[in-house]
Amino acid sequence: MTAPRTARRDGPARDREATEESLRAAAIALLRRGGVLAGLNLREVADKAGVNRGLVYQYFGSRRALLRSALFHRSRPNAEDAVDAAGLPLRERLSRLFWTSLRNPEPVVLASLLVLDGDDRPRVLLNRGASREDLAAEAGRGELPVEDVAAVQAAIASTIYGYTLLREHLAREIDLPPEELDERMAACVEAMFARGPARDGRGEGQ
């Protein structure tokens, strides 16, 4: 008698999880199609996801809550990669951060939208916790261009976020293929934030 009750609980939970993911995907697709200035209409999100319009309000309640949820779920691969990179030499960590953001830019886009919308919850620093401790140790060894770890954190985040957001536009302005600009920018990021001879084998994230 216990099993049927468990099945009934799990079924709606699975349905809700699938519906929420459909709504997150629909929101991102609409943002890509219409751009930020076009706004994000929750009714359009529900229609695109193919679900009852009342569910988007029931599950999320607001555009900001929907984007927060999308950010949380889409940023998991980036967060896991950052954990895997912990303890690597600074140049390798920078390379991983850079290429991971380019491979999965949605967290950067979503966090930027939320910040521009006045939300103070997104965390955009790419070197927190143990990584901050690593940066402090590297600053002490003279491996950073400056010893101000907080400023380095902000500069790394600003550089990687800015390039991820503006990549295609910058490539058009400079008149370079985006892939070529990626390679050159990766080398520039390392040179900006890590002292020492340049590492061989750029583009490790490709």
C-alpha positions, 0 to 999 in steps of 0.5 A: 500500500505504501508504493502506490502513495509514493508513485502518486507523490513522485509523478506530480513532482516529476511533472513539475520539474519537467514543466519548470525546465520547459519554462526556463528554456522558453524564457531563454529562447525568447530572450535570444529571439527578442533581445533584452529590450523587448522584455520577457512576457510570462504569458509568452513564456508559458505559450512557448513552453506549451503549458497552462499560463497559470503554471508559470505564475504558480511556479515562479510568480515573477519574471525575476524569479524565473530568471533566478531559477534559470541562472541556478540550473544553467550555472551548474556545469560552470560551477562544477568545472570551477571546482575541478579547476581548484588547485591548478596553477593560476594560468590554467584556472584562468584558461578554464574560467575563460573557455567554460564561460564561452562554452556555456554563456547562459549563466553570464547572460542571465546574471547580467540581466538580473543585475541590470534589473536591480537584483542584488542576489546574483554572485558574479565573482568567479573566484570565491571560497578556496579560489580566493584563498588560492589567489591570496597565496599567489599574490603573496608569491608574486604571481599576480600583477597586484596584491589586491585580491579583491580587485583581481577578483573583480577584474577577472569577473569583469573581463570574462563577463564583458568578453562573453557578452560582447564577443560576437559584437567585438569580433564584427567591429575588429573584423576577425572570426570570433574563434580567432579572437577567442584564442587571442583574448585567452592569451591576453587574459592570462597575460593580464592576470598571471605573471610568468612565461606564457603557457604553451597550447592555448585554446585548451578549452576547445 
